[in-house]
């Protein structure tokens, strides 16, 4: 009975968390602020502790997850309506380098050392020297945003006087041997056309294609399953 109860509670808890994640949006996953981290941690603890307590029933898990999700949802709405609450609940960005000058006060206030700042710049922005940075901002989610000084910045197409090309999004047509029919219809082709394209690559069947895509300016591209 206990094994069966745990199985049911895990299944219900997983569904509840998935639904809640959809409702709250992607900030719980990608843009993790301190408040988001705490809310996600407590949410996991609610389900975890409930599952291994035989006295707790499925409806208790659903109530706990739903009520906690409602609180998070209301707080998110509050931060959208009242701008002043964002700084308290989500934090505020800190300018740690301004006009090429390092602000040690801001670094200390965020408990970030110079070594950690250099590491973030290398990993996130491919900047290997502080002398290259004009502005650096430490975001509430712990990531770094940076602007290079003009002499270190990569030249743009406009700088090089090169004619700009239109930008097109690649559309996947086959994934793991399965035809993505919606995308195929979206680009205006059918399976007969797709079959001709893969056979030009010496591939006989869709099942032998690992991945295939179409890009308007570059045409058809594919990988065989055994590549």
DRENVO-437995 format. One record per atom (N, C-alpha, C): residue in one letter; x, y, z. Coordinates in pm, whole numbers, plus 50000, padded with zeros to 5 digits. Each point is the difference from the previous one (the first is absolute). Last residue first. Example, Ala and Ser with C-alpha at 12.3 -4.5 7.8 and 13.67 -1.06 7.14 Angstrom:
BEGIN
S512854977550708S500825011950006S499235010950073A500294942849993A499115011950000A500905012050000
REM end
This chain:
BEGIN
X525895090846079X501095009650002X500405003750141X496324970249835X501254993950047X501175009750002X495545012349848X499854994550135X501324994750054X500045040449644X499574986050002X499994994950143X499205052149849X500984990650054X499434986049993X498945050549716X499634988450082X501214992350049X497595047349715X501174994650070X499554987850082X498275039749584X499794987750079X501324995250061X499435053049867X499444987849946X499924988550100X501445049050020X501054989949986X499484986549951X497325040350090X501155005249927X501094989649977X495904988950237X499645006149872X501225004649921X499824957850322X500245014150025X499905007249867X498844948750255X499935008749882X500205014450043X501324946050202X499385013250012X500015007349867X500914948650295X499965007449873X499295013250022X502324952250270X499455013650008X500035006249860X500774953050069X500065004550139X499355013650016X499024960149629X500445014050016X499985003650148X498464958349797X501475000250000X500565014150017X495294989549961X500484994150126X501535000350011X497625013749602X499985010250104X500604994750131X501664977849538X498795000950082X500125011150104X503484991149664X498804994349938X498735002850078X504965025549902X499234994450112X498654995549943X503715025749776X500194985450005X499364993750123X499595046149846X501084997950097X500304985150019X496505014449725X501155006949942X501234998550090X495894984450152X500604990649906X501145006349921X497415025850304X500874990750074X500664990049906X496955031349812X501155006950060X500934990550071X495894984549818X500965003049894X501265006450057X496424992450293X500624987449963X501055002049890X497335036650129X500964996750105X500754987149967X496465013649718X501145009149987X501104996450099X496044976450040X500664996349874X501235008849976X497115009050367X500904988850024X500734995749873X498495051250014X499324987850041X501034988750014X499845059050038X500424988049930X499194987950046X500055048150169X499374998449869X500444988049920X500965017450466X500925005149897X499494997449859X497424985250374X500275014250022X500905005949891X499064953250026X498885007449942X500265015050009X503064972350208X500074997549857X498915007849926X500024999950470X501045008849947X500144998449848X496974971850225X499555013950015X501015009749940X501044953150020X499055003649895X499545014550008X504344971650134X499235010250072X499025006149900X502514949550014X499705012249923X499155009450085X503684962350171X498585003349993X499805013149925X504324979350125X499314991249909X498525002749982X502865027450285X500094986050043X499154990749913X498915045149854X500724998950127X499954985650047X498885036249547X500104986250050X500825000250128X498895041349813X499064992049921X499994985350043X501335053950193X500304985750002X498904992249930X501765051649919X498824992450041X500354985149995X502695052150040X499954986249951X498814992650057X500265054049907X500054990050107X499984986049939X501925049349794X498944989949996X500214989850112X501515053649809X500244989250096X498814990649999X502465036449623X498824996350077X500334988150090X503955033749860X499194989249945X498784997650088X503555044749893X499324991050093X499134989949928X504695025649844X498564999749976X499344989750091X504515026250138X499584988149926X498485000249986X503425030050238X499355004449875X499614988149912X501965001850460X500804994949888X499415003749863X497805012150410X501355005450009X500824996249877X495714981650046X499925014149963X501385006450004X499534956050147X499865000549854X499975014549952X502514994050459X498704996049948X500015000449847X504184991550376X499405008949899X498674994449951X502004992050501X500004993849867X499355009449900X502525019050443X498724994449954X500154994049861X503375024850263X500014985450016X498754993449944X500695047550006X501164994749926X500124984850012X496475024750228X499855000349855X501184993849927X498674982050484X500445012949949X500044999549849X496614966550228X501435002349983X500285014649961X495944977350303X500245007049874X501515002749992X496494963350295X501185008549981X500015006349863X497284968350424X499825006449869X501145009949983X498954953250328X500685012749973X499665004849859X497374967750405X500735000549874X500595013949978X497094986850373X501394995950016X500825000049873X495315014750085X500084985549993X501444994850007X498915047550002X499434993650119X500084984750000X503765027749723X498544999049999X499484993050126X504485030549866X499654987450064X498494999550015X503305027949644X498865000450091X499734986050054X503955033749731X499624986450038X498915000950107X502915032549597X498964998350103X499794985250027X503745011749748X499535013750024X498955000150111X504234964149868X498605002350038X499725014850025X504314976749895X499145000449882X498585005050030X503514991850328X500285012449927X499095001649878X500134960750281X499135010650052X500205013149924X500764950049789X500725010750068X499025010950044X498704960649756X501094994650080X500825010750072X494894986749763X500865011650028X501084995550098X495924976249818X501274998249928X500895012450012X495604990650221X500145010349897X501284998849917X498564969550366X498745004549942X500165009549882X503784980450246X499074989249969X498775004949924X503385031250153X500594990249907X498964989949953X498735031650325X500235006749872X500584990449897X499424984750442X498705002049935X500175006549863X503874995250268X499514986949957X498675001349925X501835038350202X500774996249882X499524986649944X498125014350404X499575008649890X500724996549871X501364978650393X498694994949956X499465008349884X504005014650201X500234987249931X498684994249947X499855038450269X500495003349867X500244987349919X496314995950378X501415003949996X500395003449856X495135002250277X500694994849881X501445005050002X495865010250288X500874988850041X500664993149881X497215040950014X499444987749942X500834987750033X501295043550150X498584999350035X499324987449948X504505010049881X499894995550139X498554998550043X500805017549572X500474986150006X499854994550141X499095045449928X498934991649945X500394985250005X503265030950131X498895000550095X498844991149954X503795007449723X500254989950103X498874999750104X500455014749475X499345005150120X500104989350109X502965013149525X499414989850086X499425006350126X500645021749493X500535000450137X499254990050088X499045011349526X501314993850009X500614999850138X495565016949913X500955007849919X501434995050018X497404975050324X499345011649938X501055008749932X498914948850255X501015007549925X499275011149926X497424975250284X501274997250068X501205006049926X494405005150068X501055003749905X501344998450070X495134974350092X501085008250058X501065002749894X494284985250047X501324998849936X501015009550061X495954980350298X500215010249897X501374997849936X495874969250291X501325006049996X500105010149887X496084973750155X500804994349892X501435005349996X496735013250342X499754985849976X500934993849897X500285047250123X499994992250124X499954985049970X499735031149642X501335000950059X500094991350125X495815004849780X500944991649925X501384999850064X496155027150141X500164987050065X501034991249929X498605044049839X500885000850116X500244986650069X496895006949627X501404999249960X500954999550120X494904983749926X500685009850086X501504998649980X497204972949731X499145011650023X500725011050077X502134958149910X499705006449872X499215012950019X501054972950371X501225006449951X499795006749865X496464975050187X500255011850080X501225007549951X498944958249814X499095010349950X500225013250074X502394962950150X500475003849866X499135011049941X498634981350406X501185008450021X500575004649866X496434969649993X499545013150047X501165009650021X500984955249882X499325006749889X499575014150041X501824971750329X501045004449907X499385008149887X497014980250302X500775010650066X501065005649906X497574962649854X499165012050000X500745011850063X502054957750014X500025005549864X499185012749990X499884976250401X501315006349985X500135006349861X496104975550084X500025012150082X501335007349987X499504958549773X499105010249944X500075013050079X502424962250158X500575005149876X499165011449943X498334978150382X501245006950032X500625006349876X496134972949947X499695012650068X501275008150025X500464956949819X499395009149903X499695013550061X501584966150284X501065004449908X499455010249901X496954979550289X500855009450075X501115005449911X497154966249839X499345013149997X500805010450077X501484954649997X500185006449870X499405014149997X501404982650483X499254994349889X500245008349872X502754988750492X499595010449905X499344993549878X502024975550360X498785006350050X499445010249901X504194975849940X498824991549974X498695006250047X504675022349820X499235000050125X498714992149977X503185009849653X500574990250093X499365000450139X498625029649638X500054986749942X500444989550104X499975047050102X498664994150000X500024985649952X503965026349993X499634996250136X498644993350005X501485016349578X500894989550051X499624995350139X497665036849797X499674987349937X500844988750059X500925043150155X498614996750032X499614986449944X504235018549889X499964994550136X498584995950040X500685022349587X500544986349997X499954993350136X498755045049977X499034992049925X500454985449992X502905031850186X498924996650093X498954991349932X503505016349730X500544991050103X498904995450096X499015032649671X500164986849938X500494989850103X499655044950139X498674994649973X500084986049940X504035023950075X499374996250127X498644993549975X502255017449627X500744988650053X499354995050130X498355039449799X499624988149923X500674987550055X501255041350188X498624996550038X499534987549926X504285017749887X499974994250134X498604995950045X500524999549481X500345010150098X500024993450138X500234980949481X499794996250139X500525011050094X498664989749485X500415012350069X499764998450150X499134961049733X501095007049935X500515012050079X496394971150162X501054991549949X501215008149954X495935019350170X500394990550104X501194991649956X497845030849707X500955006550090X500454990650110X496674991149644X501364994949989X500985006550095X494554994850110X500845004549890X501434995350014X495664992650261X500905010550049X500945005049891X496944964049909X499235011950039X500935011550036X501864957649897X499405005849881X499295013150032X501714974950356X501095005949924X499495006749873X496964975350262X500375012450066X501115007349925X498704957249854X498925009649975X500375013650058X502914964750093X500055003449858X498955010549965X500034982450438X501155008849978X500115004249854X496664968850118X499705012950061X501145010049976X500574955149861X499025006949916X499715014050054X502794972650260X500665003749875X499055007749909X498264982150401X500915011250027X500695004849874X497314961349976X499165012050018X500885012350023X502214958849977X499385003049871X499185012850007X501894983450397X501045004949911X499415004249865X497114979650309X500365013550044X501105005949912X498644955049928X498925009249964X500395014450034X503004966450132X499925000649853X498965010249956X500344990250460X501145008149955X499955001849849X496854971150190X499705013850036X501115009349953X500584953449946X498975005149910X499685014650026X502934978050293X500635001649869X499015005949900X498354988850425X500865011650010X500695002949866X497294961550044X499175012050000X500875012550000
REM end
